[in-house]
Amino acid sequence: MPNKSFYITTPIYYPSAKLHIGHAYCTTIADAMARFKRMAGYDVFFLTGSDEHGQKIQQAAEKEGVTPIEYVDKIVAGFQALWKRLHISNDDFLRTSEPRHHRVVQEFFRRAKAKGDVYKGEYTGLYCTPCESYWTELQLDENGCCPDCHRPVEKVSEEAYFFKLSNYADRLLKHIEENPDFIRPTSRRNEMISFIKQGLDDLCISRTSFDWGIPVPDDEKHVIYVWFDALTNYVTAAGFFDDPEKFKKFWPADVHLVGKEIVRFHSIIWPAILMSLDLPLPKQIYGHGWLIVDGDKMSKSKGNVVDPNLLIDEFGADAIRYFLLREIALGQDGNFSRDALIGRINADLANDLGNLLHRTLNMIGKFQDGVIEAATTKSATDEALIADAAELVAAYEAGMENMEISPVMKKLWAFIGRANKYIDETAPWALAKDPAKKPELSTVMYNLAESLRVISLLISPFMPETAPKIWAQLGMKGDIWAVRLDDVKTWGGVSAGQHIGQAEPIFPRIEVEKEEKGASGAKQEKQKAAPKQEKKAETADGVVTIDEFKKIELRVAEVTAAERVPKTDKLMKLTLTLGDETREVVSGIADVYTAEELVGKHVVLVANLKPAKLRGIMSHGMVLAASDGEKLRLIETELPAGSVVR
């Protein structure tokens, strides 16, 4: 067993009838960290769950004519199904309606009361039902509404139990100030220090106006109020009652990952409860930012709530995970937009990663009959690539240990770009033409395969569906999830003589024009139907407008095979790869180039030209060439296949 343990939690989510991309964001962050820690040799416990009690749930159930547990069962099943689709690797899913949790909450209540930290009184105040929070007049927003959700509050008066939160203000402040990493990022920490210094009121922890909750021990007309109930889930799942050895191993939690709007409850109320029971405090509360949609906060009233299930249906789970983790700096608000998502898929996943995998496997298949041969030479270019890989692994480990997920992913993709550049620097297609260069060719192919081995392991916490696919296509043996980070620190994990697996595209490129029509088809139809109001601008003969030119799609393509078209003097049939797709193109260059000369060249293709049949062969595009009247040469580039020419 590993001698290191790591316990990470997400908040237990409130059973909202509408799942949104924000739920996926927080849980995906936690999952990436849990997977990294497992790879780094930690014994990991990863918890998520559902917060199922409270007045709002009871009212919603009554409105639908069902019991509260029937109401939440259906919604919780949706959460669990979403986690499965997102490949969330949680070790436990705790529902606060479970008996194991009721026992712990009631025991916490008894111990705090026995210590003198719980007393009965009368509560009169302002209550926000949606947030299940009490507020003073001074805390309301400028419209006299809840400062969190900005909805109306109601004045309530009832008998209630209180927790002496005010008794722990000084201890809390001291702990936060002496432990700079207890609350992250720093902006959240400063907010909590300021909040405590304003003074803490005792916390109302029971209600009598509804009964959907955990009964107060020996006073069952009261149910325990949501935060004293919900926050305790972290110790329930860690085995507080049921498994003392597990509790000793995993408590205190290493990270409570929460949205910034509930940092206050986790960094003030929860530690105070633990102090009351003389239990260790969690090591860190990390408040992540909000997910903004096209520059605006998600809201049902605005109609901009993004359903993660629909995104997964369309783009796949790993593409969504990649975007959320790469695009948004942890701790800051991040913007989600469909255009940005498609841009990342095409540029980073299809062009960069997909292209590197496709080119490498294609060349190993073509030049080495699908066998990865031993590296027996080492040039300065080879050494530079290997050094860059070692630097990446070191930066990756340090960054992930500090939860710097987005910067780590940027470094990882920079290395993917570096490996693509290595192909252009070493020109394996040229080495393959010279038998004397076979050792150099074998080394280049080995280094590319080894680069992909490293990449597949390092992306596995972020893209758990894609990483095993790359692993299998490389022909690697064993379970990728059994490999540890230390195994990536040494170059040479690919075995000489191993056969590559079946090469398949992992991220097809998304045609932007089609997506735009799907996203705003109604608008386009309206524009199409509208009468033309302006006379088309006249242009000189042979002159095209910028709008006309934009219709031409120019892409970089790699020639992977070439052969003369029989019974012709000039026609050559080219097999081209654009990184995510393969095409056949007929070109009139056979009198200038031999088939052998063409393989490996990176040429410019008119990709959206209407297909045409030439000598019985369908030609899907046209490669560009330049001529001075006598000489004809293809336009070549060092950019990777699939790149867009602008």
Secondary structure, DSSP 4 states (H G I P E B T S, - for coil): --SEEEEEEEEEEP--SS--HHHHHHHHHHHHHHHHHHHTTEEEEEEEEE---SHHHHHHHHHHTS-HHHHHHHHHHHHHHHHHHTT---SEEEETTSHHHHHHHHHHHHHHHHTT-EEEEEEEEEEETTTTEEE-GGGS-TTSS-TTT----EEEEEEEEEE-GGGGHHHHHHHHHH-TTSEESHHHHHHHHHHHHT--PPEE-EESS---SPEETTEEEEEE-HHHHHTTHHHHHTTTTT-HHHHHHHPSPSEEEEEGGGHHIIIIIHHHHHHHTT-PPPS-EEEE-PEEETTEE--TTTT----HHHHHHHH-HHHHHHHHHHHS-TTS-EEE-HHHHHHHIIIIIIIIIIHHHHHHHHHHHHHHTTBPPPP----HHHHHHHHHHHHHHHHHHHHHHTT-HHHHHHHHHHHHHHHHHHHHHH-HHHHTT-GGGHHHHHHHHHHHHHHHHHHHHHHTTT-TTHHHHHHHHTT--S-GGG--GGGGSSS--SPTTPBP-----SSPPP-HHHHHHHHHHHHHHHHHHSPP-SPPPP--TT---HHHHHT--EEEEEEEEEEEPTT-SS-EEEEEE-SS-EEEEEES-TTT--HHHHTT-EEEEETTSPPEEETTEEE-SEE-EEESSS-EEE-B-SSPTTPEE-
